[in-house]
């Protein structure tokens, strides 16, 4: 079904959980953003969380 009423950035995650707690939530290896305009996927952006500040707290 064509969902032409949707214009949004949908964020999901990939990989294993790196760290997290009830305050910051869970930080995954990568965040994936799906940019949708008028029901059409325009762009997929994948960002690594390898340098996320919570990782420094674990060391």
One Martini backbone bead per residue (centre of mass of N, CA, C, O) as a GRO file, in nm:
protein
   59
    1UNK     BB    1   0.097   0.036   0.023
    2UNK     BB    2   0.055   0.368  -0.029
    3UNK     BB    3   0.202   0.628   0.197
    4UNK     BB    4   0.137   0.962   0.135
    5UNK     BB    5   0.105   1.067   0.453
    6UNK     BB    6   0.418   1.023   0.485
    7UNK     BB    7   0.642   1.243   0.680
    8UNK     BB    8   0.960   1.115   0.787
    9UNK     BB    9   1.181   1.014   1.051
   10UNK     BB   10   1.306   0.693   1.086
   11UNK     BB   11   1.425   0.512   1.372
   12UNK     BB   12   1.682   0.268   1.397
   13UNK     BB   13   1.857  -0.044   1.468
   14UNK     BB   14   2.194  -0.193   1.482
   15UNK     BB   15   2.304  -0.453   1.637
   16UNK     BB   16   2.446  -0.429   1.932
   17UNK     BB   17   2.455  -0.363   2.254
   18UNK     BB   18   2.669  -0.138   2.428
   19UNK     BB   19   2.475   0.045   2.613
   20UNK     BB   20   2.292   0.128   2.920
   21UNK     BB   21   1.995   0.285   3.067
   22UNK     BB   22   1.727   0.453   3.209
   23UNK     BB   23   1.836   0.736   3.109
   24UNK     BB   24   1.960   0.678   2.797
   25UNK     BB   25   1.931   0.402   2.724
   26UNK     BB   26   2.001   0.234   2.432
   27UNK     BB   27   2.309   0.158   2.271
   28UNK     BB   28   2.389   0.100   1.950
   29UNK     BB   29   2.600   0.048   1.696
   30UNK     BB   30   2.355   0.152   1.501
   31UNK     BB   31   2.196   0.410   1.326
   32UNK     BB   32   1.881   0.430   1.143
   33UNK     BB   33   1.766   0.652   0.886
   34UNK     BB   34   1.443   0.712   0.745
   35UNK     BB   35   1.361   0.911   0.469
   36UNK     BB   36   1.028   1.040   0.434
   37UNK     BB   37   0.837   1.148   0.136
   38UNK     BB   38   0.532   1.106   0.055
   39UNK     BB   39   0.597   0.775   0.083
   40UNK     BB   40   0.908   0.816   0.006
   41UNK     BB   41   1.214   0.688  -0.010
   42UNK     BB   42   1.509   0.899   0.000
   43UNK     BB   43   1.681   0.800   0.266
   44UNK     BB   44   1.977   0.634   0.407
   45UNK     BB   45   2.109   0.658   0.744
   46UNK     BB   46   2.424   0.549   0.880
   47UNK     BB   47   2.536   0.537   1.229
   48UNK     BB   48   2.791   0.527   1.437
   49UNK     BB   49   2.851   0.442   1.805
   50UNK     BB   50   3.166   0.405   1.880
   51UNK     BB   51   3.181   0.724   2.018
   52UNK     BB   52   3.007   0.710   2.250
   53UNK     BB   53   3.004   0.832   2.574
   54UNK     BB   54   2.917   0.566   2.727
   55UNK     BB   55   3.180   0.401   2.669
   56UNK     BB   56   3.367   0.556   2.870
   57UNK     BB   57   3.213   0.455   3.134
   58UNK     BB   58   3.299   0.139   3.103
   59UNK     BB   59   3.630   0.174   3.153
   0.00000   0.00000   0.00000
